[in-house]
Amino acid sequence: MLETLRQHWSEYLMEAWGLGMFMISAGLVVALLEYPGSPLHPLLPDADLRRALTGLAMGLTAVGIIYSPWGQQSGAQINPAVTLAFLRLGKIAPLDALFYILAQFAGGTLGVLLVLLLLGEAFSLPPVNQVATVPGAQGPLVAFLAEFAISLGLMLTVLFFMNSQRLGRLTGLAAGILVATYIILEAPLSGMSMNPARTFASAAPGGPWTHAWIYYTAPILGMLAAVELYRLLRRDTRRMCAKLDHPDHVRCIHCGYEPPEQSLNP
């Protein structure tokens, strides 16, 4: 364990940074658009328009993290459910999966704490509520089914794109488009979490824990179901790696790839 930590600590920190940045972006964008005291809020009275702008901003944030230098090195999983899906596929080592998940929870929580420190009540009080994910008016069952469905959809899309030689480099873009679409269309049902660490991060610093079990179970079950469905379709996973973007100039702790210049000078 200590040897794995010594060799791969940088990737773990990058995973923490990735979800931390996502939560910082979410907190700032939602506070800017939804807090009544924000200068933008009265200029955008349409709640659907504000949610569309939030979805666009968060989709772009996801794409930026995935294709950033650190995202390219760690793989930008930034989601325990994604990490567990790759573990099920045998694409990430168990110890790496453990440290990735711990880093995701820690990074996301630190991101929320930073926004809370910067914005105070503009971030913590309704309607922003630390960008917490809670069931919508249709209730917890609908929220659970919605979280399961969007998680399955995202992971299945990622698997199909990653395993395509033609579409592989577009995996991050496809994921970002889905994040934006889900926020616009699905957020009223469940708050659009799809990520246990993201929900924990919002709730940990005194936020609401309403029906938290939904967000710790449905995303994981949905993404594991996507893995099994992908296997039922007899899709080959041999060329797949646990990175949403796999460039040639950075190492990969998952498949053992080393750039030529690094392999010559270990």
Backbone hydrogen bonds in HBPLUS format (Angstrom, degrees):
<---DONOR---> <-ACCEPTOR-->    atom                        ^
c    i                          cat <-CA-CA->   ^        H-A-AA   ^      H-
h    n   atom  resd res      DA  || num        DHA   H-A  angle D-A-AA Bond
n    s   type  num  typ     dist DA aas  dist angle  dist       angle   num
A0005-LEU N   A0001-MET O   2.92 MM   4  6.18 160.1  1.96 151.0 156.9     1
A0006-ARG N   A0002-LEU O   2.87 MM   4  6.06 151.4  1.95 142.1 150.1     2
A0007-GLN N   A0003-GLU O   2.98 MM   4  6.19 154.6  2.05 148.3 154.3     3
A0008-HIS N   A0004-THR O   2.91 MM   4  5.89 149.8  2.00 150.3 158.0     4
A0009-TRP N   A0005-LEU O   3.01 MM   4  5.19 117.1  2.42 140.9 143.3     5
A0011-GLU N   A0008-HIS O   3.08 MM   3  5.54 122.9  2.42 109.9 122.8     6
A0012-TYR N   A0008-HIS O   3.26 MM   4  6.65 155.1  2.32 151.4 158.8     7
A0013-LEU N   A0009-TRP O   2.99 MM   4  6.30 160.7  2.03 153.5 157.8     8
A0014-MET N   A0010-SER O   2.99 MM   4  6.23 147.7  2.10 143.1 152.4     9
A0015-GLU N   A0011-GLU O   2.99 MM   4  6.29 147.4  2.10 145.7 153.4    10
A0016-ALA N   A0012-TYR O   3.04 MM   4  6.43 157.0  2.10 148.7 154.8    11
A0017-TRP N   A0013-LEU O   2.85 MM   4  6.11 158.8  1.89 147.7 153.9    12
A0018-GLY N   A0014-MET O   2.88 MM   4  6.05 152.3  1.96 142.8 150.2    13
A0019-LEU N   A0015-GLU O   3.22 MM   4  6.55 168.0  2.24 158.4 156.7    14
A0020-GLY N   A0016-ALA O   2.94 MM   4  5.97 152.9  2.01 146.4 155.3    15
A0021-MET N   A0017-TRP O   2.81 MM   4  5.97 159.1  1.86 153.4 157.5    16
A0022-PHE N   A0018-GLY O   3.08 MM   4  6.33 151.9  2.16 141.9 150.0    17
A0023-MET N   A0019-LEU O   2.95 MM   4  6.18 158.0  2.00 149.9 154.6    18
A0024-ILE N   A0020-GLY O   2.95 MM   4  6.19 153.4  2.02 147.5 155.5    19
A0025-SER N   A0021-MET O   2.92 MM   4  6.07 165.7  1.94 149.3 153.0    20
A0026-ALA N   A0022-PHE O   2.90 MM   4  6.11 160.6  1.94 145.9 151.8    21
A0027-GLY N   A0023-MET O   2.86 MM   4  5.97 163.5  1.89 147.0 151.6    22
A0028-LEU N   A0024-ILE O   2.98 MM   4  6.15 167.6  2.00 154.2 157.1    23
A0029-VAL N   A0025-SER O   2.92 MM   4  5.98 167.6  1.93 153.9 158.0    24
A0030-VAL N   A0026-ALA O   2.95 MM   4  5.94 168.8  1.96 150.6 154.4    25
A0031-ALA N   A0027-GLY O   3.04 MM   4  5.97 158.2  2.08 140.8 147.7    26
A0032-LEU N   A0028-LEU O   2.95 MM   4  6.00 156.7  2.00 142.9 149.8    27
A0033-LEU N   A0029-VAL O   3.00 MM   4  6.21 148.7  2.10 147.5 155.7    28
A0034-GLU N   A0030-VAL O   2.71 MM   4  5.56 158.1  1.75 153.0 159.1    29
A0035-TYR N   A0031-ALA O   3.08 MM   4  5.03 152.1  2.16 122.2 130.1    30
A0038-SER N   A0035-TYR O   2.93 MM   3  5.42 166.4  1.94 122.0 126.2    31
A0043-LEU N   A0040-LEU O   2.96 MM   3  5.26 133.0  2.19 107.8 121.7    32
A0044-LEU N   A0041-HIS O   3.13 MM   3  5.40 153.9  2.20 107.8 115.6    33
A0050-ARG N   A0046-ASP O   3.08 MM   4  6.44 157.6  2.13 150.6 156.9    34
A0051-ARG N   A0047-ALA O   2.95 MM   4  6.19 155.6  2.01 146.8 153.3    35
A0052-ALA N   A0048-ASP O   2.92 MM   4  6.13 149.2  2.01 142.4 151.2    36
A0053-LEU N   A0049-LEU O   2.95 MM   4  6.24 156.7  2.00 150.6 156.3    37
A0054-THR N   A0050-ARG O   2.94 MM   4  6.20 151.7  2.02 144.2 152.4    38
A0055-GLY N   A0051-ARG O   2.85 MM   4  6.09 159.5  1.89 148.2 153.6    39
A0056-LEU N   A0052-ALA O   2.95 MM   4  6.21 159.0  2.00 148.5 153.9    40
A0057-ALA N   A0053-LEU O   2.96 MM   4  6.14 163.5  1.98 147.6 152.1    41
A0058-MET N   A0054-THR O   2.89 MM   4  6.11 161.0  1.93 154.7 159.7    42
A0059-GLY N   A0055-GLY O   2.87 MM   4  5.96 151.8  1.95 146.8 154.8    43
A0060-LEU N   A0056-LEU O   3.01 MM   4  6.20 161.5  2.04 149.5 154.1    44
A0061-THR N   A0057-ALA O   2.92 MM   4  6.13 146.4  2.04 138.3 148.5    45
A0062-ALA N   A0058-MET O   2.93 MM   4  6.12 160.3  1.96 145.2 149.3    46
A0063-VAL N   A0059-GLY O   3.04 MM   4  6.32 162.3  2.07 148.3 152.9    47
A0064-GLY N   A0060-LEU O   2.86 MM   4  6.03 159.5  1.91 147.9 153.9    48
A0065-ILE N   A0061-THR O   2.95 MM   4  6.20 156.2  2.00 152.7 158.4    49
A0066-ILE N   A0062-ALA O   2.98 MM   4  6.19 165.7  2.00 153.3 157.2    50
A0067-TYR N   A0063-VAL O   3.04 MM   4  6.20 162.7  2.08 154.1 157.6    51
A0068-SER N   A0065-ILE O   3.34 MM   3  5.13 156.3  2.40  96.7 103.6    52
A0072-GLN N   A0068-SER O   2.83 MM   4  6.02 153.8  1.90 157.5 164.5    53
A0073-GLN N   A0069-PRO O   3.17 MM   4  6.37 137.3  2.36 135.1 145.6    54
A0073-GLN N   A0070-TRP O   3.17 MM   3  5.10 126.7  2.47  91.8 105.5    55
A0074-SER N   A0070-TRP O   2.99 MM   4  6.23 172.2  1.99 159.3 160.1    56
A0075-GLY N   A0071-GLY O   2.85 MM   4  5.40 145.1  1.97 135.8 146.4    57
A0244-LEU N   A0075-GLY O   3.11 MM 169  5.48 172.5  2.12 130.5 132.3    58
A0082-VAL N   A0079-ASN O   3.02 MM   3  5.30 121.2  2.38 106.6 120.8    59
A0083-THR N   A0079-ASN O   3.01 MM   4  6.34 163.1  2.04 158.0 163.3    60
A0084-LEU N   A0080-PRO O   2.86 MM   4  6.05 157.9  1.91 147.9 153.5    61
A0085-ALA N   A0081-ALA O   3.02 MM   4  6.19 144.3  2.16 137.4 147.0    62
A0086-PHE N   A0082-VAL O   3.00 MM   4  6.34 157.4  2.05 152.9 158.2    63
A0087-LEU N   A0083-THR O   2.89 MM   4  6.15 146.0  2.00 143.2 153.8    64
A0088-ARG N   A0084-LEU O   2.91 MM   4  6.12 153.1  1.99 142.3 148.8    65
A0089-LEU N   A0085-ALA O   3.08 MM   4  6.39 140.8  2.24 138.6 149.2    66
A0091-LYS N   A0086-PHE O   2.86 MM   5  5.20 162.1  1.89 160.2 155.6    67
A0090-GLY N   A0087-LEU O   2.97 MM   3  4.95 151.5  2.05 100.9 110.2    68
A0097-ALA N   A0093-ALA O   2.84 MM   4  6.11 157.9  1.89 159.2 166.7    69
A0098-LEU N   A0094-PRO O   2.95 MM   4  6.21 154.9  2.01 146.3 152.8    70
A0099-PHE N   A0095-LEU O   3.01 MM   4  6.29 168.8  2.03 154.6 156.2    71
A0100-TYR N   A0096-ASP O   2.80 MM   4  5.92 151.9  1.88 149.1 157.8    72
A0101-ILE N   A0097-ALA O   2.98 MM   4  6.15 164.9  2.00 150.6 153.7    73
A0102-LEU N   A0098-LEU O   3.04 MM   4  6.31 164.8  2.06 152.1 156.3    74
A0103-ALA N   A0099-PHE O   2.93 MM   4  5.99 157.2  1.98 142.2 148.9    75
A0104-GLN N   A0100-TYR O   2.84 MM   4  6.10 152.6  1.91 150.4 158.3    76
A0105-PHE N   A0101-ILE O   3.07 MM   4  6.34 164.6  2.10 154.7 157.2    77
A0106-ALA N   A0102-LEU O   3.00 MM   4  6.20 164.6  2.02 149.1 153.8    78
A0107-GLY N   A0103-ALA O   2.76 MM   4  5.81 169.0  1.78 154.4 158.0    79
A0108-GLY N   A0104-GLN O   3.01 MM   4  5.97 166.4  2.03 146.5 150.8    80
A0109-THR N   A0105-PHE O   3.15 MM   4  6.20 161.0  2.19 143.7 149.1    81
A0110-LEU N   A0106-ALA O   2.99 MM   4  6.17 160.3  2.03 150.8 156.3    82
A0111-GLY N   A0107-GLY O   2.99 MM   4  6.17 150.9  2.07 145.9 153.9    83
A0112-VAL N   A0108-GLY O   3.11 MM   4  6.43 155.3  2.17 147.5 153.0    84
A0113-LEU N   A0109-THR O   2.95 MM   4  6.22 161.0  1.99 151.6 157.1    85
A0114-LEU N   A0110-LEU O   2.95 MM   4  6.13 148.8  2.05 144.2 152.1    86
A0115-VAL N   A0111-GLY O   3.16 MM   4  6.47 159.9  2.20 147.8 152.1    87
A0116-LEU N   A0112-VAL O   2.89 MM   4  6.11 157.5  1.94 150.8 157.9    88
A0117-LEU N   A0113-LEU O   2.90 MM   4  6.09 149.6  2.00 142.1 150.0    89
A0118-LEU N   A0114-LEU O   2.98 MM   4  6.26 149.0  2.08 144.5 153.0    90
A0119-LEU N   A0115-VAL O   2.80 MM   4  5.88 166.7  1.81 158.6 161.4    91
A0120-GLY N   A0116-LEU O   2.82 MM   4  4.95 145.4  1.94 127.6 136.8    92
A0122-ALA N   A0119-LEU O   3.32 MM   3  5.56 146.9  2.44 136.3 128.9    93
A0123-PHE N   A0120-GLY O   2.97 MM   3  5.66 154.3  2.03 118.1 125.7    94
A0124-SER N   A0120-GLY O   3.06 MM   4  6.25 152.1  2.14 141.6 150.3    95
A0125-LEU N   A0121-GLU O   3.03 MM   4  5.30 166.6  2.05 132.6 136.0    96
A0130-GLN N   A0123-PHE O   2.74 MM   7  5.39 157.9  1.78 166.6 160.1    97
A0128-VAL N   A0125-LEU O   3.14 MM   3  6.07 121.9  2.49 140.7 137.5    98
A0129-ASN N   A0125-LEU O   3.09 MM   4  5.03 174.0  2.09 114.9 116.2    99
A0131-VAL N   A0128-VAL O   2.92 MM   3  5.52 140.1  2.08 120.5 130.6   100
A0132-ALA N   A0129-ASN O   3.02 MM   3  5.76 142.4  2.17 119.8 127.1   101
A0136-GLY N   A0189-LEU O   2.83 MM  53  4.57 158.1  1.88 131.0 123.4   102
A0139-GLY N   A0136-GLY O   3.10 MM   3  5.82 167.5  2.11 121.3 125.3   103
A0143-ALA N   A0139-GLY O   3.13 MM   4  6.35 155.3  2.19 145.5 153.1   104
A0144-PHE N   A0140-PRO O   2.80 MM   4  6.02 156.1  1.86 150.5 156.1   105
A0145-LEU N   A0141-LEU O   2.99 MM   4  6.26 169.5  2.00 154.2 156.2   106
A0146-ALA N   A0142-VAL O   2.85 MM   4  5.96 155.1  1.92 148.1 155.6   107
A0147-GLU N   A0143-ALA O   2.90 MM   4  6.06 161.1  1.94 149.3 154.2   108
A0148-PHE N   A0144-PHE O   2.91 MM   4  6.12 159.7  1.96 151.9 157.9   109
A0149-ALA N   A0145-LEU O   2.93 MM   4  6.08 160.7  1.97 144.9 150.2   110
A0150-ILE N   A0146-ALA O   2.96 MM   4  6.18 170.2  1.97 156.3 158.1   111
A0151-SER N   A0147-GLU O   3.06 MM   4  6.02 151.9  2.14 141.3 149.2   112
A0152-LEU N   A0148-PHE O   2.96 MM   4  6.12 162.0  1.99 150.0 155.1   113
A0153-GLY N   A0149-ALA O   2.90 MM   4  6.09 161.3  1.94 147.9 153.7   114
A0154-LEU N   A0150-ILE O   2.93 MM   4  6.04 158.8  1.98 142.7 147.8   115
A0155-MET N   A0151-SER O   3.04 MM   4  6.19 175.3  2.04 153.5 155.0   116
A0156-LEU N   A0152-LEU O   2.93 MM   4  5.96 161.9  1.97 151.3 156.9   117
A0157-THR N   A0153-GLY O   3.06 MM   4  6.09 157.2  2.11 141.9 148.2   118
A0158-VAL N   A0154-LEU O   2.91 MM   4  6.17 163.4  1.94 153.1 157.8   119
A0159-LEU N   A0155-MET O   2.93 MM   4  6.13 160.5  1.97 150.7 155.3   120
A0160-PHE N   A0156-LEU O   3.05 MM   4  6.27 162.9  2.08 149.4 153.5   121
A0161-PHE N   A0157-THR O   2.96 MM   4  6.15 165.7  1.98 156.9 160.9   122
A0162-MET N   A0158-VAL O   2.84 MM   4  5.90 167.5  1.85 153.3 157.5   123
A0163-ASN N   A0159-LEU O   3.12 MM   4  6.10 150.2  2.21 143.0 149.6   124
A0164-SER N   A0161-PHE O   3.10 MM   3  5.31 163.9  2.13 113.7 115.9   125
A0168-GLY N   A0164-SER O   2.79 MM   4  5.25 130.9  2.03 146.7 152.6   126
A0170-LEU N   A0167-LEU O   2.83 MM   3  5.31 153.0  1.90 119.1 128.3   127
A0171-THR N   A0168-GLY O   3.19 MM   3  5.54 164.2  2.22 116.3 117.3   128
A0174-ALA N   A0170-LEU O   2.93 MM   4  6.22 161.7  1.97 159.0 164.0   129
A0175-ALA N   A0171-THR O   2.94 MM   4  6.21 157.8  1.98 151.3 157.6   130
A0176-GLY N   A0172-GLY O   2.95 MM   4  6.15 156.8  2.00 144.8 151.0   131
A0177-ILE N   A0173-LEU O   2.95 MM   4  6.21 156.2  2.01 150.8 156.8   132
A0178-LEU N   A0174-ALA O   3.04 MM   4  6.29 154.8  2.11 146.3 153.0   133
A0179-VAL N   A0175-ALA O   2.95 MM   4  6.23 157.4  2.00 150.0 156.2   134
A0180-ALA N   A0176-GLY O   3.03 MM   4  6.28 165.7  2.05 150.3 153.4   135
A0181-THR N   A0177-ILE O   2.91 MM   4  6.10 162.9  1.94 148.3 153.5   136
A0182-TYR N   A0178-LEU O   2.77 MM   4  5.89 166.0  1.79 156.6 160.0   137
A0183-ILE N   A0179-VAL O   3.07 MM   4  6.25 160.4  2.11 149.6 154.5   138
A0184-ILE N   A0180-ALA O   3.11 MM   4  6.34 158.8  2.16 148.1 153.8   139
A0185-LEU N   A0181-THR O   2.88 MM   4  6.04 164.6  1.91 156.1 160.2   140
A0186-GLU N   A0182-TYR O   2.62 MM   4  4.90 145.4  1.73 132.0 144.4   141
A0187-ALA N   A0182-TYR O   3.10 MM   5  6.48 132.1  2.34 152.5 157.9   142
A0189-LEU N   A0186-GLU O   2.80 MM   3  5.59 157.2  1.85 130.6 137.9   143
A0191-GLY N   A0187-ALA O   2.69 MM   4  4.20 143.5  1.82 127.9 135.9   144
A0198-ARG N   A0195-ASN O   3.10 MM   3  5.22 123.0  2.44 101.2 115.6   145
A0199-THR N   A0195-ASN O   3.13 MM   4  6.48 156.7  2.19 157.2 163.2   146
A0200-PHE N   A0196-PRO O   2.96 MM   4  6.18 164.9  1.98 151.2 155.7   147
A0201-ALA N   A0197-ALA O   2.93 MM   4  5.97 156.8  1.99 141.6 148.0   148
A0202-SER N   A0198-ARG O   3.32 MM   4  6.55 153.9  2.39 141.8 146.8   149
A0203-ALA N   A0199-THR O   3.15 MM   4  6.36 150.9  2.23 147.8 156.0   150
A0204-ALA N   A0200-PHE O   2.81 MM   4  5.72 155.8  1.87 161.3 165.6   151
A0207-GLY N   A0203-ALA O   2.89 MM   4  3.95 139.3  2.06 118.7 124.3   152
A0212-ALA N   A0209-TRP O   3.12 MM   3  5.21 138.0  2.31 139.2 126.9   153
A0214-ILE N   A0211-HIS O   3.11 MM   3  5.93 152.2  2.19 121.1 126.7   154
A0215-TYR N   A0212-ALA O   2.94 MM   3  5.54 126.7  2.24 115.3 126.9   155
A0216-TYR N   A0213-TRP O   3.26 MM   3  5.16 146.9  2.38  96.4 106.0   156
A0217-THR N   A0213-TRP O   3.13 MM   4  6.15 125.1  2.44 144.2 155.4   157
A0218-ALA N   A0214-ILE O   2.92 MM   4  5.65 151.8  2.00 145.6 153.5   158
A0221-LEU N   A0217-THR O   2.87 MM   4  6.02 173.7  1.87 167.1 169.3   159
A0222-GLY N   A0218-ALA O   2.83 MM   4  5.83 159.2  1.87 150.3 156.7   160
A0223-MET N   A0219-PRO O   3.00 MM   4  6.13 160.9  2.03 146.8 151.1   161
A0224-LEU N   A0220-ILE O   2.94 MM   4  6.08 159.1  1.99 152.3 158.5   162
A0225-ALA N   A0221-LEU O   2.88 MM   4  5.95 148.8  1.98 141.9 151.0   163
A0226-ALA N   A0222-GLY O   3.02 MM   4  6.27 142.3  2.17 136.8 146.8   164
A0227-VAL N   A0223-MET O   3.15 MM   4  6.48 148.5  2.26 140.0 147.2   165
A0228-GLU N   A0224-LEU O   3.11 MM   4  6.47 160.2  2.15 148.5 152.7   166
A0229-LEU N   A0225-ALA O   2.84 MM   4  6.05 158.0  1.89 150.4 157.1   167
A0230-TYR N   A0226-ALA O   2.86 MM   4  5.97 155.2  1.92 145.0 152.1   168
A0231-ARG N   A0227-VAL O   2.97 MM   4  6.27 150.5  2.06 144.7 152.8   169
A0232-LEU N   A0228-GLU O   2.88 MM   4  6.15 151.2  1.96 145.2 153.5   170
A0233-LEU N   A0229-LEU O   3.10 MM   4  6.37 140.0  2.27 142.6 152.4   171
A0235-ARG N   A0230-TYR O   3.45 MM   5  6.14 165.6  2.47 155.4 157.8   172
A0234-ARG N   A0231-ARG O   2.76 MM   3  4.96 154.5  1.82 110.7 116.3   173
A0240-MET N   A0237-THR O   3.20 MM   3  5.24 157.5  2.26 105.4 111.9   174
A0252-CYS N   A0257-TYR O   2.88 MM   5  5.02 153.8  1.94 149.2 145.8   175
A0256-GLY N   A0252-CYS O   3.00 MM   4  5.45 130.4  2.25 134.7 146.9   176
A0262-GLN N   A0259-PRO O   2.91 MM   3  5.33 127.7  2.19 110.6 124.9   177
A0263-SER N   A0259-PRO O   2.88 MM   4  6.12 156.1  1.94 160.2 168.1   178
A0264-LEU N   A0260-PRO O   3.12 MM   4  6.29 142.1  2.27 145.9 154.3   179
A0265-ASN N   A0262-GLN O   3.15 MM   3  5.07 130.7  2.40  93.2 106.4   180
